[in-house]
Amino acid sequence: MKNVLGFASFVLIIGGLAGLVHEWIGGFRLFGFLRYVTPEGYEVYANVVFVVLGVAAGALAEAKSR
């Protein structure tokens, strides 16, 4: 369970940050699959939510390891 949460945390944080960089700078699509789950017009908010969920999943994985 810890490994799955750790991987999900990594994907959400990196994907959210990559989406934010793409929205602010443009042309940077490292984790392009996350754009399919973001609603049109709310990309920045959705990417912030991805980062927050990733941090929460990472904290949960850390709590499970103790």
MIMAR-215025 format. One record per residue (C-alpha): x, y, z; residue in one letter; residue number from 1; chain. Coordinates in Angstrom, 3 decimals, padded with zeros to 6 digits. Layout:
! MIMAR-215025
{px = X py = Y pz = Z code = A pos = NUM unit = A}
...
***
This chain:
! MIMAR-215025
{px = 000.000 py = 000.000 pz = 000.000 code = M pos = 1 unit = A}
{px = 002.851 py = 002.370 pz = 000.815 code = K pos = 2 unit = A}
{px = 004.437 py = 001.853 pz = -002.610 code = N pos = 3 unit = A}
{px = 001.163 py = 002.471 pz = -004.448 code = V pos = 4 unit = A}
{px = 000.491 py = 005.672 pz = -002.496 code = L pos = 5 unit = A}
{px = 004.065 py = 006.803 pz = -003.036 code = G pos = 6 unit = A}
{px = 003.794 py = 006.265 pz = -006.784 code = F pos = 7 unit = A}
{px = 000.402 py = 008.008 pz = -006.943 code = A pos = 8 unit = A}
{px = 001.863 py = 010.891 pz = -004.954 code = S pos = 9 unit = A}
{px = 004.779 py = 011.208 pz = -007.352 code = F pos = 10 unit = A}
{px = 002.559 py = 011.139 pz = -010.450 code = V pos = 11 unit = A}
{px = 000.098 py = 013.688 pz = -009.061 code = L pos = 12 unit = A}
{px = 002.728 py = 016.129 pz = -007.847 code = I pos = 13 unit = A}
{px = 004.885 py = 015.985 pz = -010.978 code = I pos = 14 unit = A}
{px = 001.837 py = 016.020 pz = -013.254 code = G pos = 15 unit = A}
{px = 000.290 py = 018.969 pz = -011.446 code = G pos = 16 unit = A}
{px = 003.521 py = 020.952 pz = -011.490 code = L pos = 17 unit = A}
{px = 004.066 py = 020.147 pz = -015.175 code = A pos = 18 unit = A}
{px = 000.517 py = 021.293 pz = -015.923 code = G pos = 19 unit = A}
{px = 001.070 py = 024.546 pz = -014.067 code = L pos = 20 unit = A}
{px = 004.315 py = 025.174 pz = -015.928 code = V pos = 21 unit = A}
{px = 002.501 py = 024.464 pz = -019.198 code = H pos = 22 unit = A}
{px = -000.298 py = 026.896 pz = -018.357 code = E pos = 23 unit = A}
{px = 002.061 py = 029.675 pz = -017.291 code = W pos = 24 unit = A}
{px = 004.893 py = 029.235 pz = -019.809 code = I pos = 25 unit = A}
{px = 003.321 py = 027.101 pz = -022.520 code = G pos = 26 unit = A}
{px = 004.721 py = 024.315 pz = -024.641 code = G pos = 27 unit = A}
{px = 005.731 py = 022.007 pz = -021.785 code = F pos = 28 unit = A}
{px = 003.761 py = 018.752 pz = -021.778 code = R pos = 29 unit = A}
{px = 005.644 py = 016.168 pz = -019.745 code = L pos = 30 unit = A}
{px = 002.625 py = 014.437 pz = -018.203 code = F pos = 31 unit = A}
{px = 000.099 py = 015.066 pz = -020.964 code = G pos = 32 unit = A}
{px = -002.379 py = 012.436 pz = -019.826 code = F pos = 33 unit = A}
{px = -003.541 py = 014.583 pz = -016.899 code = L pos = 34 unit = A}
{px = -004.986 py = 017.155 pz = -019.307 code = R pos = 35 unit = A}
{px = -007.773 py = 014.690 pz = -020.136 code = Y pos = 36 unit = A}
{px = -009.146 py = 014.866 pz = -016.588 code = V pos = 37 unit = A}
{px = -009.039 py = 018.659 pz = -016.250 code = T pos = 38 unit = A}
{px = -012.215 py = 020.575 pz = -017.115 code = P pos = 39 unit = A}
{px = -011.993 py = 023.147 pz = -019.889 code = E pos = 40 unit = A}
{px = -011.212 py = 026.586 pz = -018.494 code = G pos = 41 unit = A}
{px = -010.165 py = 025.315 pz = -015.050 code = Y pos = 42 unit = A}
{px = -006.752 py = 023.909 pz = -015.873 code = E pos = 43 unit = A}
{px = -004.824 py = 025.942 pz = -013.299 code = V pos = 44 unit = A}
{px = -007.235 py = 025.068 pz = -010.480 code = Y pos = 45 unit = A}
{px = -007.230 py = 021.385 pz = -011.429 code = A pos = 46 unit = A}
{px = -003.433 py = 021.258 pz = -011.485 code = N pos = 47 unit = A}
{px = -003.272 py = 022.885 pz = -008.048 code = V pos = 48 unit = A}
{px = -005.710 py = 020.217 pz = -006.822 code = V pos = 49 unit = A}
{px = -003.457 py = 017.516 pz = -008.315 code = F pos = 50 unit = A}
{px = -000.480 py = 018.881 pz = -006.390 code = V pos = 51 unit = A}
{px = -002.467 py = 019.084 pz = -003.140 code = V pos = 52 unit = A}
{px = -003.792 py = 015.542 pz = -003.583 code = L pos = 53 unit = A}
{px = -000.273 py = 014.333 pz = -004.314 code = G pos = 54 unit = A}
{px = 001.047 py = 015.897 pz = -001.127 code = V pos = 55 unit = A}
{px = -001.839 py = 014.346 pz = 000.832 code = A pos = 56 unit = A}
{px = -001.175 py = 010.915 pz = -000.693 code = A pos = 57 unit = A}
{px = 002.508 py = 011.268 pz = 000.161 code = G pos = 58 unit = A}
{px = 001.678 py = 012.171 pz = 003.750 code = A pos = 59 unit = A}
{px = -000.659 py = 009.190 pz = 003.974 code = L pos = 60 unit = A}
{px = 002.027 py = 006.886 pz = 002.591 code = A pos = 61 unit = A}
{px = 004.469 py = 008.206 pz = 005.149 code = E pos = 62 unit = A}
{px = 001.942 py = 007.688 pz = 007.943 code = A pos = 63 unit = A}
{px = 001.309 py = 004.102 pz = 006.773 code = K pos = 64 unit = A}
{px = 005.017 py = 003.323 pz = 006.984 code = S pos = 65 unit = A}
{px = 005.166 py = 004.132 pz = 010.723 code = R pos = 66 unit = A}
***
